Amino acid sequence: MANVVFDFQQAVFTLESMVAKIERQAQTIEKLIKENEQLRQENEQLRQENQQLKARIAELEARTKKTVPIAIYRRPLIGLWRNLLLANRRGNSRAGSRGTEERRSAKYRILTTESFTA
């Protein structure tokens, strides 16, 4: 009789552990489903952003009428701006020390401003 009770308790324990394992797996599956949905939304957002960037590239190429394709990177051109500012400062300091003044046309300034703000 004690052996039957022990076997029954062992079976109940085994079933309880299996149910707990199944519940953990169900929670994991729910988490994965939520994560998958978030990734799908992010993917859709990136696809829309990609389409907008392609349209912007086409617009810029049409405006500039260049045959060379224009590449737009997601990362801002902070390093380029820094290099341009440093080069400009170096040029101005050299020009000031020589007593000459750097001359640029208004058209050149407009073009450089538009090319980086576009």
N, CA, C and O atoms as a MOPAC input file, in Angstrom:
PM7 MOZYME 1SCF
protein

 N      0.81800 1    -1.19300 1     0.00000 1
 C      0.00000 1     0.00000 1     0.00000 1
 C      0.86300 1     1.25700 1     0.00000 1
 O      0.58200 1     2.21500 1    -0.72000 1
 N      1.92100 1     1.24200 1     0.82000 1
 C      2.81300 1     2.39900 1     0.88000 1
 C      3.51000 1     2.59800 1    -0.45300 1
 O      3.78100 1     3.72800 1    -0.86000 1
 N      3.79900 1     1.49300 1    -1.13200 1
 C      4.45900 1     1.57600 1    -2.42700 1
 C      3.54900 1     2.23300 1    -3.45600 1
 O      4.01400 1     3.01700 1    -4.28400 1
 N      2.25600 1     1.92000 1    -3.41100 1
 C      1.28400 1     2.50600 1    -4.33600 1
 C      1.14900 1     3.99900 1    -4.07200 1
 O      1.07800 1     4.78600 1    -5.01600 1
 N      1.11200 1     4.40300 1    -2.80000 1
 C      1.01200 1     5.82100 1    -2.44500 1
 C      2.25300 1     6.56400 1    -2.91900 1
 O      2.16200 1     7.67600 1    -3.43900 1
 N      3.42400 1     5.93600 1    -2.73300 1
 C      4.66600 1     6.57200 1    -3.16800 1
 C      4.67700 1     6.74100 1    -4.68700 1
 O      5.06200 1     7.79500 1    -5.19200 1
 N      4.25400 1     5.69900 1    -5.41800 1
 C      4.19900 1     5.78600 1    -6.87900 1
 C      3.21500 1     6.86700 1    -7.32100 1
 O      3.47200 1     7.59600 1    -8.27900 1
 N      2.07800 1     6.96500 1    -6.61200 1
 C      1.08900 1     7.99000 1    -6.94600 1
 C      1.66500 1     9.38100 1    -6.69600 1
 O      1.50200 1    10.28100 1    -7.51900 1
 N      2.34300 1     9.55500 1    -5.54900 1
 C      2.95500 1    10.85000 1    -5.24200 1
 C      4.04700 1    11.19000 1    -6.26100 1
 O      4.18900 1    12.34200 1    -6.67100 1
 N      4.80700 1    10.18600 1    -6.65800 1
 C      5.85200 1    10.40100 1    -7.66400 1
 C      5.22900 1    10.81600 1    -8.99100 1
 O      5.75100 1    11.69500 1    -9.67600 1
 N      4.11800 1    10.18700 1    -9.35500 1
 C      3.43300 1    10.52900 1   -10.60500 1
 C      2.88500 1    11.95000 1   -10.53700 1
 O      2.98400 1    12.70100 1   -11.50700 1
 N      2.30300 1    12.32600 1    -9.38400 1
 C      1.77800 1    13.68500 1    -9.22000 1
 C      2.91200 1    14.69500 1    -9.31000 1
 O      2.78000 1    15.72600 1    -9.97000 1
 N      4.02600 1    14.40100 1    -8.64900 1
 C      5.18300 1    15.30300 1    -8.69600 1
 C      5.69100 1    15.45300 1   -10.13400 1
 O      6.01900 1    16.55600 1   -10.57300 1
 N      5.75100 1    14.33900 1   -10.85400 1
 C      6.20900 1    14.37100 1   -12.24600 1
 C      5.25800 1    15.20400 1   -13.09700 1
 O      5.69300 1    16.01500 1   -13.91500 1
 N      3.95400 1    15.00100 1   -12.89800 1
 C      2.97000 1    15.78000 1   -13.65900 1
 C      3.05900 1    17.26500 1   -13.32300 1
 O      2.97700 1    18.11000 1   -14.21400 1
 N      3.22600 1    17.58700 1   -12.03800 1
 C      3.33700 1    18.99300 1   -11.64100 1
 C      4.57300 1    19.64400 1   -12.25700 1
 O      4.51900 1    20.78900 1   -12.70500 1
 N      5.68000 1    18.91200 1   -12.27600 1
 C      6.89600 1    19.47700 1   -12.86900 1
 C      6.73700 1    19.64600 1   -14.38100 1
 O      7.24800 1    20.60400 1   -14.96100 1
 N      6.02800 1    18.71200 1   -15.01300 1
 C      5.77700 1    18.84500 1   -16.45100 1
 C      4.87900 1    20.04300 1   -16.74000 1
 O      5.11400 1    20.78500 1   -17.69300 1
 N      3.84900 1    20.23000 1   -15.91100 1
 C      2.95100 1    21.38000 1   -16.08600 1
 C      3.71900 1    22.68100 1   -15.88800 1
 O      3.53000 1    23.63300 1   -16.64500 1
 N      4.58200 1    22.73200 1   -14.87900 1
 C      5.38500 1    23.93600 1   -14.63500 1
 C      6.30400 1    24.21800 1   -15.82100 1
 O      6.47800 1    25.36500 1   -16.23200 1
 N      6.88800 1    23.15200 1   -16.36000 1
 C      7.77200 1    23.32000 1   -17.51900 1
 C      6.98300 1    23.83100 1   -18.72300 1
 O      7.45500 1    24.70800 1   -19.44700 1
 N      5.80300 1    23.29600 1   -18.93700 1
 C      4.95100 1    23.73500 1   -20.04700 1
 C      4.54100 1    25.19600 1   -19.85800 1
 O      4.50900 1    25.96200 1   -20.82100 1
 N      4.22600 1    25.58400 1   -18.61700 1
 C      3.86200 1    26.98200 1   -18.34700 1
 C      5.03700 1    27.91900 1   -18.62500 1
 O      4.85000 1    29.00000 1   -19.18200 1
 N      6.23800 1    27.51100 1   -18.24100 1
 C      7.43100 1    28.33500 1   -18.53400 1
 C      7.64000 1    28.45900 1   -20.04100 1
 O      7.97100 1    29.52900 1   -20.55100 1
 N      7.44100 1    27.35000 1   -20.73900 1
 C      7.58500 1    27.39000 1   -22.19300 1
 C      6.52200 1    28.29000 1   -22.82300 1
 O      6.79700 1    29.00100 1   -23.79000 1
 N      5.30700 1    28.25700 1   -22.27100 1
 C      4.23600 1    29.12000 1   -22.78300 1
 C      4.58600 1    30.58800 1   -22.56000 1
 O      4.35100 1    31.42100 1   -23.43600 1
 N      5.14600 1    30.91000 1   -21.39700 1
 C      5.56400 1    32.28900 1   -21.13100 1
 C      6.68000 1    32.71300 1   -22.08600 1
 O      6.69000 1    33.83500 1   -22.59200 1
 N      7.61000 1    31.80300 1   -22.32000 1
 C      8.69700 1    32.10000 1   -23.25700 1
 C      8.14600 1    32.34000 1   -24.65500 1
 O      8.58000 1    33.25600 1   -25.35300 1
 N      7.19000 1    31.51600 1   -25.05800 1
 C      6.57200 1    31.68000 1   -26.37600 1
 C      5.84900 1    33.01800 1   -26.46100 1
 O      5.93600 1    33.69800 1   -27.48400 1
 N      5.13600 1    33.40900 1   -25.40700 1
 C      4.44800 1    34.70500 1   -25.39900 1
 C      5.43900 1    35.85800 1   -25.52200 1
 O      5.19700 1    36.81900 1   -26.25100 1
 N      6.55900 1    35.75400 1   -24.80100 1
 C      7.59100 1    36.79200 1   -24.89800 1
 C      8.14600 1    36.87200 1   -26.31200 1
 O      8.35100 1    37.96100 1   -26.85000 1
 N      8.38900 1    35.70400 1   -26.91000 1
 C      8.92300 1    35.68100 1   -28.26800 1
 C      7.92800 1    36.25200 1   -29.27600 1
 O      8.31700 1    36.92600 1   -30.23000 1
 N      6.65200 1    35.97800 1   -29.06100 1
 C      5.62100 1    36.52700 1   -29.94700 1
 C      5.59100 1    38.04700 1   -29.84500 1
 O      5.50800 1    38.73400 1   -30.86300 1
 N      5.66000 1    38.57900 1   -28.61800 1
 C      5.68100 1    40.03400 1   -28.43300 1
 C      6.92100 1    40.64700 1   -29.08000 1
 O      6.83700 1    41.66800 1   -29.76200 1
 N      8.07300 1    40.01100 1   -28.85700 1
 C      9.31600 1    40.51500 1   -29.44100 1
 C      9.24700 1    40.48300 1   -30.96900 1
 O      9.70300 1    41.40700 1   -31.64300 1
 N      8.67000 1    39.40700 1   -31.50100 1
 C      8.52100 1    39.28300 1   -32.94700 1
 C      7.63300 1    40.40200 1   -33.49400 1
 O      7.93100 1    40.97500 1   -34.54200 1
 N      6.55900 1    40.70700 1   -32.79500 1
 C      5.66100 1    41.77900 1   -33.23200 1
 C      6.37800 1    43.12700 1   -33.19900 1
 O      6.22300 1    43.93700 1   -34.11300 1
 N      7.15500 1    43.36800 1   -32.15400 1
 C      7.92200 1    44.61700 1   -32.07800 1
 C      8.91600 1    44.71000 1   -33.22500 1
 O      9.08600 1    45.77000 1   -33.82700 1
 N      9.57100 1    43.59800 1   -33.52200 1
 C     10.53400 1    43.59300 1   -34.62400 1
 C      9.84300 1    43.80100 1   -35.96800 1
 O     10.39200 1    44.45700 1   -36.85300 1
 N      8.64900 1    43.24900 1   -36.12200 1
 C      7.88900 1    43.47800 1   -37.36000 1
 C      7.53200 1    44.94900 1   -37.51600 1
 O      7.63700 1    45.50900 1   -38.60700 1
 N      7.10800 1    45.57500 1   -36.41500 1
 C      6.78400 1    47.00000 1   -36.46500 1
 C      8.02300 1    47.82800 1   -36.78100 1
 O      7.96800 1    48.75500 1   -37.58900 1
 N      9.13600 1    47.49400 1   -36.14400 1
 C     10.38500 1    48.21300 1   -36.41400 1
 C     10.81200 1    48.02200 1   -37.86900 1
 O     11.27200 1    48.96000 1   -38.52100 1
 N     10.65400 1    46.79900 1   -38.36500 1
 C     10.99300 1    46.50900 1   -39.75300 1
 C     10.12700 1    47.33800 1   -40.70500 1
 O     10.63000 1    47.88600 1   -41.68500 1
 N      8.84400 1    47.42700 1   -40.41900 1
 C      7.94200 1    48.22400 1   -41.25100 1
 C      8.33300 1    49.69600 1   -41.21100 1
 O      8.32600 1    50.37700 1   -42.23700 1
 N      8.67200 1    50.17700 1   -40.03100 1
 C      9.09900 1    51.57200 1   -39.88800 1
 C     10.38100 1    51.82200 1   -40.69500 1
 O     10.50900 1    52.84900 1   -41.36100 1
 N     11.32100 1    50.88100 1   -40.62900 1
 C     12.56200 1    51.02900 1   -41.39200 1
 C     12.30600 1    50.96900 1   -42.89600 1
 O     12.96400 1    51.66700 1   -43.66700 1
 N     11.35900 1    50.14400 1   -43.31000 1
 C     11.00000 1    50.09300 1   -44.73500 1
 C     10.42300 1    51.43100 1   -45.19600 1
 O     10.74700 1    51.91500 1   -46.28100 1
 N      9.56000 1    52.02400 1   -44.36100 1
 C      8.99600 1    53.32600 1   -44.70500 1
 C     10.08300 1    54.38900 1   -44.75800 1
 O     10.09900 1    55.22400 1   -45.66200 1
 N     10.99100 1    54.35600 1   -43.78900 1
 C     12.10000 1    55.31200 1   -43.77200 1
 C     12.97800 1    55.12600 1   -45.00700 1
 O     13.44300 1    56.10000 1   -45.60000 1
 N     13.19900 1    53.87900 1   -45.38600 1
 C     13.99100 1    53.58900 1   -46.57500 1
 C     13.32300 1    54.17300 1   -47.82300 1
 O     13.99600 1    54.75700 1   -48.67300 1
 N     12.00800 1    54.01500 1   -47.93300 1
 C     11.28800 1    54.58200 1   -49.07500 1
 C     11.39300 1    56.10300 1   -49.09000 1
 O     11.56600 1    56.70600 1   -50.14900 1
 N     11.28800 1    56.72300 1   -47.91400 1
 C     11.41600 1    58.17800 1   -47.83500 1
 C     12.81000 1    58.62000 1   -48.25800 1
 O     12.96300 1    59.61500 1   -48.96700 1
 N     13.82600 1    57.87900 1   -47.82100 1
 C     15.19400 1    58.22600 1   -48.20100 1
 C     15.41200 1    58.04600 1   -49.70000 1
 O     16.09700 1    58.85400 1   -50.32800 1
 N     14.83800 1    56.99700 1   -50.27400 1
 C     14.95500 1    56.80000 1   -51.71900 1
 C     14.28900 1    57.94600 1   -52.47200 1
 O     14.81800 1    58.43200 1   -53.47100 1
 N     13.13000 1    58.37200 1   -51.98800 1
 C     12.45100 1    59.50500 1   -52.61800 1
 C     13.28700 1    60.76700 1   -52.48000 1
 O     13.38000 1    61.55800 1   -53.42000 1
 N     13.88800 1    60.95900 1   -51.33100 1
 C     14.74200 1    62.13700 1   -51.10000 1
 C     15.96200 1    62.10900 1   -52.01300 1
 O     16.35500 1    63.14000 1   -52.55900 1
 N     16.56300 1    60.92900 1   -52.18000 1
 C     17.71100 1    60.79800 1   -53.07900 1
 C     17.30300 1    61.14400 1   -54.50600 1
 O     18.00500 1    61.88000 1   -55.19900 1
 N     16.16000 1    60.60800 1   -54.93900 1
 C     15.68500 1    60.90900 1   -56.29100 1
 C     15.44100 1    62.40500 1   -56.45600 1
 O     15.76700 1    62.98300 1   -57.49300 1
 N     14.87100 1    63.02500 1   -55.43500 1
 C     14.62300 1    64.46700 1   -55.47400 1
 C     15.93600 1    65.23900 1   -55.56500 1
 O     16.06000 1    66.16900 1   -56.36100 1
 N     16.91000 1    64.85600 1   -54.75200 1
 C     18.20400 1    65.54800 1   -54.77400 1
 C     18.92900 1    65.33900 1   -56.09700 1
 O     19.54000 1    66.26900 1   -56.62200 1
 N     18.86700 1    64.13100 1   -56.63500 1
 C     19.51400 1    63.88000 1   -57.91900 1
 C     18.84100 1    64.67500 1   -59.02700 1
 O     19.51200 1    65.17700 1   -59.92900 1
 N     17.52300 1    64.79100 1   -58.96500 1
 C     16.81700 1    65.58700 1   -59.96800 1
 C     17.17700 1    67.06000 1   -59.83400 1
 O     17.34300 1    67.75900 1   -60.83400 1
 N     17.29900 1    67.52900 1   -58.59600 1
 C     17.65400 1    68.93900 1   -58.37100 1
 C     19.06600 1    69.25000 1   -58.82500 1
 O     19.31400 1    70.29400 1   -59.42800 1
 N     19.98000 1    68.35800 1   -58.54100 1
 C     21.38000 1    68.62800 1   -58.87000 1
 C     21.73000 1    68.22400 1   -60.29300 1
 O     22.74700 1    68.66000 1   -60.83100 1
 N     20.89300 1    67.39400 1   -60.90400 1
 C     21.10400 1    66.91100 1   -62.27000 1
 C     22.49300 1    66.31600 1   -62.44400 1
 O     23.16100 1    66.54600 1   -63.45100 1
 N     22.90800 1    65.56100 1   -61.46300 1
 C     24.20200 1    64.89400 1   -61.53800 1
 C     23.98800 1    63.43800 1   -61.92900 1
 O     22.95600 1    62.83700 1   -61.63500 1
 N     24.98200 1    62.90000 1   -62.59300 1
 C     24.89700 1    61.49000 1   -62.95200 1
 C     25.42600 1    60.60000 1   -61.84100 1
 O     25.16300 1    59.39800 1   -61.82900 1
 N     26.16300 1    61.17300 1   -60.91800 1
 C     26.69700 1    60.40600 1   -59.80000 1
 C     25.61200 1    60.28600 1   -58.74000 1
 O     25.04600 1    61.30000 1   -58.33100 1
 N     25.30400 1    59.06900 1   -58.28100 1
 C     24.26000 1    58.92500 1   -57.25900 1
 C     24.68700 1    59.54900 1   -55.93100 1
 O     25.86300 1    59.54500 1   -55.56800 1
 N     23.70600 1    60.08000 1   -55.22800 1
 C     23.94200 1    60.70500 1   -53.92700 1
 C     23.60400 1    59.68700 1   -52.85300 1
 O     22.54200 1    59.06500 1   -52.89500 1
 N     24.49000 1    59.51500 1   -51.90200 1
 C     24.25400 1    58.57600 1   -50.80400 1
 C     23.91500 1    59.36200 1   -49.55000 1
 O     24.63300 1    60.28900 1   -49.17400 1
 N     22.81600 1    58.98600 1   -48.90700 1
 C     22.42500 1    59.61300 1   -47.64600 1
 C     22.61800 1    58.57800 1   -46.55300 1
 O     22.05700 1    57.48400 1   -46.61000 1
 N     23.40700 1    58.92900 1   -45.57200 1
 C     23.67100 1    58.02500 1   -44.46600 1
 C     22.81000 1    58.41000 1   -43.28300 1
 O     22.48100 1    59.58100 1   -43.09600 1
 N     22.44400 1    57.41200 1   -42.48000 1
 C     21.60900 1    57.66500 1   -41.30600 1
 C     22.35900 1    58.46400 1   -40.26400 1
 O     21.75800 1    59.23300 1   -39.51400 1
 N     23.67700 1    58.28700 1   -40.21200 1
 C     24.48000 1    58.98500 1   -39.22600 1
 C     24.71900 1    60.41400 1   -39.70700 1
 O     25.08200 1    60.61000 1   -40.86600 1
 N     24.52800 1    61.40800 1   -38.85600 1
 C     24.77900 1    62.79100 1   -39.27900 1
 C     26.25600 1    63.01600 1   -39.57900 1
 O     27.12900 1    62.32200 1   -39.05700 1
 N     26.50800 1    63.98600 1   -40.41800 1
 C     27.87400 1    64.25900 1   -40.85700 1
 C     28.58200 1    65.19500 1   -39.89100 1
 O     29.14200 1    66.21300 1   -40.29700 1
 N     28.55500 1    64.84500 1   -38.61400 1
 C     29.15900 1    65.70100 1   -37.59000 1
 C     30.66200 1    65.78800 1   -37.79500 1
 O     31.24000 1    66.87100 1   -37.69900 1
 N     31.29700 1    64.66400 1   -38.07400 1
 C     32.73900 1    64.65800 1   -38.28000 1
 C     33.14100 1    65.52900 1   -39.45100 1
 O     34.15000 1    66.23200 1   -39.39500 1
 N     32.34300 1    65.48100 1   -40.52600 1
 C     32.63500 1    66.30600 1   -41.69600 1
 C     32.53000 1    67.77700 1   -41.35000 1
 O     33.38700 1    68.57300 1   -41.73400 1
 N     31.47800 1    68.14200 1   -40.62300 1
 C     31.32700 1    69.54200 1   -40.21300 1
 C     32.51300 1    69.98000 1   -39.36900 1
 O     33.04700 1    71.07300 1   -39.55600 1
 N     32.92600 1    69.12200 1   -38.43700 1
 C     34.04700 1    69.45600 1   -37.56600 1
 C     35.30800 1    69.67600 1   -38.40300 1
 O     36.04700 1    70.63600 1   -38.18300 1
 N     35.54900 1    68.78000 1   -39.36600 1
 C     36.73000 1    68.92500 1   -40.21800 1
 C     36.66300 1    70.20000 1   -41.05200 1
 O     37.67000 1    70.88800 1   -41.22100 1
 N     35.48000 1    70.51500 1   -41.57300 1
 C     35.34400 1    71.73700 1   -42.36600 1
 C     35.57500 1    72.97000 1   -41.51000 1
 O     36.23200 1    73.91900 1   -41.93900 1
 N     35.03200 1    72.95500 1   -40.29400 1
 C     35.22500 1    74.10700 1   -39.41900 1
 C     36.68600 1    74.26500 1   -39.03300 1
 O     37.20400 1    75.38100 1   -39.00400 1
 N     37.35600 1    73.15400 1   -38.73500 1
 C     38.77500 1    73.23500 1   -38.38900 1
 C     39.60300 1    73.72800 1   -39.57000 1
 O     40.50300 1    74.55100 1   -39.40300 1
 N     39.29700 1    73.22300 1   -40.76200 1
 C     40.03400 1    73.66500 1   -41.94600 1
 C     39.78700 1    75.14300 1   -42.19200 1
 O     40.70500 1    75.87300 1   -42.56600 1
 N     38.55600 1    75.59000 1   -41.98700 1
 C     38.21800 1    76.99600 1   -42.18800 1
 C     38.95900 1    77.85800 1   -41.16800 1
 O     39.47200 1    78.92300 1   -41.51100 1
 N     39.01600 1    77.40700 1   -39.92700 1
 C     39.72300 1    78.17800 1   -38.90100 1
 C     41.21700 1    78.25100 1   -39.20800 1
 O     41.84400 1    79.30000 1   -39.06100 1
 N     41.77700 1    77.11600 1   -39.63900 1
 C     43.20000 1    77.11500 1   -39.99000 1
 C     43.45600 1    78.06200 1   -41.15100 1
 O     44.42900 1    78.81600 1   -41.14700 1
 N     42.56800 1    78.01700 1   -42.15300 1
 C     42.72900 1    78.89800 1   -43.31000 1
 C     42.61600 1    80.35500 1   -42.91800 1
 O     43.38200 1    81.19200 1   -43.39600 1
 N     41.66500 1    80.66200 1   -42.05000 1
 C     41.49500 1    82.05000 1   -41.60900 1
 C     42.67300 1    82.51500 1   -40.77400 1
 O     43.09500 1    83.66600 1   -40.88700 1
 N     43.21100 1    81.63600 1   -39.93500 1
 C     44.33900 1    82.05900 1   -39.10400 1
 C     45.57600 1    82.28500 1   -39.97200 1
 O     46.34700 1    83.21000 1   -39.71800 1
 N     45.77000 1    81.45600 1   -40.98400 1
 C     46.90500 1    81.65500 1   -41.89000 1
 C     46.71900 1    82.92700 1   -42.70400 1
 O     47.65000 1    83.71000 1   -42.88900 1
 N     45.47900 1    83.11500 1   -43.19100 1
 C     45.21800 1    84.30300 1   -44.00700 1
 C     45.37600 1    85.56100 1   -43.17500 1
 O     45.89800 1    86.56600 1   -43.65800 1
 N     44.92700 1    85.51400 1   -41.92600 1
 C     45.05500 1    86.68400 1   -41.05400 1
 C     46.50300 1    86.99300 1   -40.75300 1
 O     46.88300 1    88.16100 1   -40.67000 1
 N     47.31900 1    85.96400 1   -40.58600 1
 C     48.72400 1    86.20200 1   -40.25600 1
 C     49.48500 1    86.75600 1   -41.45500 1
 O     50.46800 1    87.47800 1   -41.28300 1
 N     49.05100 1    86.43300 1   -42.64800 1
 C     49.71400 1    86.95500 1   -43.83900 1
 C     49.18100 1    88.32600 1   -44.24100 1
 O     49.75900 1    89.00300 1   -45.09200 1
 N     48.08800 1    88.72100 1   -43.62800 1
 C     47.50700 1    90.01200 1   -43.95600 1
 C     46.60700 1    89.96500 1   -45.17300 1
 O     46.22000 1    91.00900 1   -45.69700 1
 N     46.27300 1    88.78400 1   -45.62500 1
 C     45.37100 1    88.67700 1   -46.77600 1
 C     44.00200 1    88.25700 1   -46.27900 1
 O     43.85900 1    87.67800 1   -45.20200 1
 N     43.03600 1    88.55300 1   -47.06100 1
 C     41.66500 1    88.23500 1   -46.66900 1
 C     41.09700 1    87.22300 1   -47.65100 1
 O     41.20500 1    87.38900 1   -48.86600 1
 N     40.50300 1    86.19700 1   -47.12000 1
 C     39.92500 1    85.17600 1   -47.98600 1
 C     38.62800 1    85.70800 1   -48.58000 1
 O     37.78300 1    86.24900 1   -47.86700 1
 N     38.47700 1    85.54900 1   -49.89400 1
 C     37.28000 1    86.06100 1   -50.56300 1
 C     36.47600 1    84.89000 1   -51.10200 1
 O     36.99800 1    83.94700 1   -51.69900 1
 N     35.21000 1    84.99900 1   -50.86600 1
 C     34.29500 1    83.99900 1   -51.41000 1
 C     33.05800 1    84.71300 1   -51.90400 1
 O     32.61700 1    85.69800 1   -51.31200 1
 N     32.50400 1    84.21400 1   -52.98300 1
 C     31.30100 1    84.84200 1   -53.51900 1
 C     30.08400 1    84.39300 1   -52.72100 1
 O     30.10200 1    83.35000 1   -52.06700 1
 N     29.04000 1    85.18600 1   -52.78500 1
 C     27.79200 1    84.83900 1   -52.09300 1
 C     27.21500 1    83.56100 1   -52.67600 1
 O     26.62100 1    82.75900 1   -51.95500 1
 N     27.38700 1    83.36800 1   -53.97100 1
 C     26.88000 1    82.16100 1   -54.61100 1
 C     27.57000 1    80.92600 1   -54.02700 1
 O     26.91200 1    79.91800 1   -53.77200 1
 N     28.86500 1    80.99300 1   -53.81700 1
 C     29.60900 1    79.86800 1   -53.25700 1
 C     29.12800 1    79.55500 1   -51.84600 1
 O     28.97600 1    78.38700 1   -51.48800 1
 N     28.89100 1    80.57700 1   -51.05200 1
 C     28.40400 1    80.36100 1   -49.68200 1
 C     27.03100 1    79.70500 1   -49.69300 1
 O     26.76700 1    78.79800 1   -48.90400 1
 N     26.16400 1    80.15500 1   -50.57500 1
 C     24.81900 1    79.57900 1   -50.66200 1
 C     24.91400 1    78.11300 1   -51.06700 1
 O     24.24000 1    77.26400 1   -50.48400 1
 N     25.74100 1    77.81200 1   -52.05500 1
 C     25.87200 1    76.42400 1   -52.50200 1
 C     26.41100 1    75.52700 1   -51.40000 1
 O     25.92000 1    74.41300 1   -51.21900 1
 N     27.40000 1    75.98800 1   -50.67000 1
 C     27.94300 1    75.13600 1   -49.60800 1
 C     26.93300 1    74.94800 1   -48.50100 1
 O     26.84400 1    73.86000 1   -47.93100 1
 N     26.17400 1    75.97200 1   -48.18200 1
 C     25.15800 1    75.85100 1   -47.13800 1
 C     24.06400 1    74.89000 1   -47.57800 1
 O     23.64600 1    74.03100 1   -46.80200 1
 N     23.59200 1    75.02600 1   -48.82000 1
 C     22.52800 1    74.15500 1   -49.30000 1
 C     22.98900 1    72.70900 1   -49.41400 1
 O     22.22000 1    71.78900 1   -49.13600 1
 N     24.21600 1    72.50400 1   -49.81200 1
 C     24.66700 1    71.13300 1   -50.01300 1
 C     24.70900 1    70.35000 1   -48.70800 1
 O     24.56500 1    69.12800 1   -48.72300 1
 N     24.90500 1    71.03400 1   -47.56900 1
 C     24.94700 1    70.31300 1   -46.29700 1
 C     23.62000 1    70.33800 1   -45.56200 1
 O     23.39400 1    69.50900 1   -44.68100 1
 N     22.74800 1    71.25600 1   -45.89800 1
 C     21.46200 1    71.29500 1   -45.20700 1
 C     20.40300 1    70.52400 1   -45.96100 1
 O     19.34100 1    70.24700 1   -45.40400 1
 N     20.65000 1    70.16900 1   -47.20200 1
 C     19.65000 1    69.46800 1   -48.00700 1
 C     19.45900 1    68.06700 1   -47.52600 1
 O     18.65200 1    67.32600 1   -48.08800 1

